[in-house]
Amino acid sequence: GSAILKFSGQCLDCVFFCRCHNLQESLLSSASGYSNYRGILNWCVVMLVLSNARLFLENIIKYGILVDPIQVVSLFLKDPYSWPAACLIIVSNVFILAALYTERRLAVGTISETTGMILHLFNLTSLLIFPSASILTVTSITPVGGVLSLGTYTVLFLKLYSYMDSNKWCREIRHAKAKRMTRSYSCKYITINTNVSYPGNLTHRDMYYFIFAPTLCYQLNFPRSPRIRKRFLIRRLFEMVRGNDQKHCPKILVVCVFQWMVPSVQNSMKPFQVCINTETLTVPNHLIWLIFFYWFFHSSLNFVAELLQFGDREFYRDWWNSETVTYFWANWNIPVHKWCLRHFYKPMLRKGVNKFLAQTAVFLASAFFHEYLVSVPLKMFRLWAFMGMMAQVPLAWFVSRFLNGNYGNAAVWMSLIIGQPIAVLMYVHDYYVIHYGSTT
Ligand SMILES: CC(C)(COP(=O)(O)OP(=O)(O)OC[C@H]1O[C@@H](n2cnc3c(N)ncnc32)[C@H](O)[C@@H]1OP(=O)(O)O)[C@@H](O)C(=O)NCCC(=O)NCCS
């Protein structure tokens, strides 16, 4: 028996050595189905850093170390900047509970749909006005504290709007069911594979789970992951607080990139230097944005999701392959895009609004929130963020009309690499002029 095995083994070896070619595609051709380009991505980052190292070194030699990480940390610890912002965040619970209690009343029918709607709209409007009025009047609040608290309130606004809409849909379905509408329609939201059905969801626990969950869209019975994977959790935590698992350290990189940016920003205050320095600011600004993307959309949201066993981890899609501007906006920030589709865009389309008008309305709302999140904390109304967002509409038309494939993709990258720093520099310039009085 062993002799036969030995013989057949030798035959297999023989076949192996004789036939060294197979029918196969080269890895870089799309037909190969190969998709692991992680090394190439790292190569891009290394090339990006190396190609700009000259500027970085020149700045160090000329201006010395301007950003000292230890000084930054001690400043954060000494200055209790977070207090007014933290108080604002604690107060936001009032609005959360107001939404829950309004929904409870609506569910039992002690208030009418119209009264409920008025109460919700009052609550939602206060959610936007109260923090901005507080930030504009409280002088001790810093721009960082302002952005954090206003960001929290904006997220709450979107979440509570979704909470109001989703519970209203549940009531409509309950009503339809009561009128013996078709079973398939009535089942859509409530009864298939669910643990909780309306109005059993109107509890503090359910509400606060939604508030902390990494989504802006409410639904009954979120998909849940079976368990908390401790190793996954620790890896995401490690990436959030220190760096990622590939020995890169985004935080140090951010400090380096700032070190690289500061002289350019200072120079940009001089008249006629704005254009030149926009060019030197683009790469560090873009790197910070890429690092932020990974830190927030991958590490942080996955960390929170893992902790809460929140099952839907689609926080971003392959926006880096965008060949149109609309593809980019529909794929880089999925929580916001999902909210826009579910609560704004599709309802408008269903009411018969034309597609272009509906898209423009979404970008208008998005432009308002971008401006709100920048202008109020900086206490400076300039509309740069608003115009930057609204410029996406003609840009989207231009790219889809005249460019496609790799050219379209390059145009999207160009708008990200060049467009953003221009808006950032406009705010930096105006902030500097307001607080230091001169551009020279
Ligand atoms: C405006 C916006 C919502 C358009 O998204 P889009 O995906 O390009 O829109 P589309 O026209 O392709 O349609 C999307 C959906 O609407 C549906 N739809 C299209 N026409 C419809 C109609 N007449 N009636 C009902 N649904 C319709 C599509 O079937 C599609 O549904 P699906 O997602 O379930 O497949 C998107 O660009 C966006 O989210 N912009 C703002 C993003 C933003 O500001 N982000 C901020 C990040 S900081």
The ligand as an SDF file (V2000), in Angstrom:
LIG
                    3D

 48 50  0  0  0  0  0  0  0  0999 V2000
  -28.8750   64.1230   -2.4520 C   0  0  0  0  0  0  0  0  0  0  0  0
  -28.5450   62.6600   -2.1840 C   0  0  0  0  0  0  0  0  0  0  0  0
  -29.4430   62.1280   -1.0870 C   0  0  0  0  0  0  0  0  0  0  0  0
  -28.7820   61.9080   -3.4910 C   0  0  0  0  0  0  0  0  0  0  0  0
  -28.4010   60.5580   -3.2980 O   0  0  0  0  0  0  0  0  0  0  0  0
  -28.2940   59.5580   -4.5460 P   0  0  0  0  0  0  0  0  0  0  0  0
  -27.9500   58.2230   -4.0180 O   0  0  0  0  0  0  0  0  0  0  0  0
  -27.3600   60.1540   -5.5480 O   0  0  0  0  0  0  0  0  0  0  0  0
  -29.7700   59.6120   -5.0910 O   0  0  0  0  0  0  0  0  0  0  0  0
  -30.4890   58.7480   -6.2360 P   0  0  0  0  0  0  0  0  0  0  0  0
  -31.2820   59.6890   -7.0650 O   0  0  0  0  0  0  0  0  0  0  0  0
  -29.4900   57.8720   -6.9140 O   0  0  0  0  0  0  0  0  0  0  0  0
  -31.5730   57.8510   -5.4640 O   0  0  0  0  0  0  0  0  0  0  0  0
  -31.3400   57.2820   -4.2480 C   0  0  0  0  0  0  0  0  0  0  0  0
  -32.5140   56.4360   -3.8170 C   0  0  0  0  0  0  0  0  0  0  0  0
  -33.7490   57.0890   -4.1250 O   0  0  0  0  0  0  0  0  0  0  0  0
  -34.5890   56.1970   -4.8500 C   0  0  0  0  0  0  0  0  0  0  0  0
  -35.3990   56.9690   -5.8050 N   0  0  0  0  0  0  0  0  0  0  0  0
  -34.9930   57.5630   -6.9470 C   0  0  0  0  0  0  0  0  0  0  0  0
  -36.0450   58.1620   -7.5480 N   0  0  0  0  0  0  0  0  0  0  0  0
  -37.1400   57.9160   -6.7570 C   0  0  0  0  0  0  0  0  0  0  0  0
  -38.5150   58.2810   -6.8180 C   0  0  0  0  0  0  0  0  0  0  0  0
  -39.0020   59.0090   -7.8220 N   0  0  0  0  0  0  0  0  0  0  0  0
  -39.3340   57.8830   -5.8020 N   0  0  0  0  0  0  0  0  0  0  0  0
  -38.8680   57.1450   -4.7800 C   0  0  0  0  0  0  0  0  0  0  0  0
  -37.5690   56.7750   -4.6560 N   0  0  0  0  0  0  0  0  0  0  0  0
  -36.7200   57.1650   -5.6320 C   0  0  0  0  0  0  0  0  0  0  0  0
  -33.6400   55.2740   -5.5740 C   0  0  0  0  0  0  0  0  0  0  0  0
  -34.2690   54.0600   -5.8920 O   0  0  0  0  0  0  0  0  0  0  0  0
  -32.5830   55.0900   -4.5400 C   0  0  0  0  0  0  0  0  0  0  0  0
  -33.0290   54.1420   -3.5690 O   0  0  0  0  0  0  0  0  0  0  0  0
  -32.0390   53.1040   -2.8670 P   0  0  0  0  0  0  0  0  0  0  0  0
  -31.0000   53.9430   -2.1320 O   0  0  0  0  0  0  0  0  0  0  0  0
  -32.9350   52.3710   -1.9280 O   0  0  0  0  0  0  0  0  0  0  0  0
  -31.4490   52.2980   -3.9500 O   0  0  0  0  0  0  0  0  0  0  0  0
  -27.0550   62.4750   -1.7940 C   0  0  0  0  0  0  0  0  0  0  0  0
  -26.2340   63.0580   -2.7500 O   0  0  0  0  0  0  0  0  0  0  0  0
  -26.7200   63.0460   -0.4420 C   0  0  0  0  0  0  0  0  0  0  0  0
  -26.8960   62.3930    0.5580 O   0  0  0  0  0  0  0  0  0  0  0  0
  -26.2210   64.3240   -0.4080 N   0  0  0  0  0  0  0  0  0  0  0  0
  -25.9210   65.0310    0.8040 C   0  0  0  0  0  0  0  0  0  0  0  0
  -24.7830   64.3930    1.5200 C   0  0  0  0  0  0  0  0  0  0  0  0
  -24.2430   65.2630    2.5920 C   0  0  0  0  0  0  0  0  0  0  0  0
  -24.5320   66.4170    2.6900 O   0  0  0  0  0  0  0  0  0  0  0  0
  -23.4170   64.7160    3.4140 N   0  0  0  0  0  0  0  0  0  0  0  0
  -22.8040   65.4450    4.4460 C   0  0  0  0  0  0  0  0  0  0  0  0
  -21.6110   64.7280    4.8590 C   0  0  0  0  0  0  0  0  0  0  0  0
  -20.6180   65.6740    5.9400 S   0  0  0  0  0  0  0  0  0  0  0  0
  1  2  1  0
  2  3  1  0
  2  4  1  0
  2 36  1  0
  4  5  1  0
  5  6  1  0
  6  7  2  0
  6  8  1  0
  6  9  1  0
  9 10  1  0
 10 11  2  0
 10 12  1  0
 10 13  1  0
 13 14  1  0
 14 15  1  0
 15 16  1  0
 15 30  1  0
 16 17  1  0
 17 18  1  0
 17 28  1  0
 18 19  1  0
 18 27  1  0
 19 20  2  0
 20 21  1  0
 21 22  1  0
 21 27  2  0
 22 23  1  0
 22 24  2  0
 24 25  1  0
 25 26  2  0
 26 27  1  0
 28 29  1  0
 28 30  1  0
 30 31  1  0
 31 32  1  0
 32 33  2  0
 32 34  1  0
 32 35  1  0
 36 37  1  0
 36 38  1  0
 38 39  2  0
 38 40  1  0
 40 41  1  0
 41 42  1  0
 42 43  1  0
 43 44  2  0
 43 45  1  0
 45 46  1  0
 46 47  1  0
 47 48  1  0
M  END
$$$$
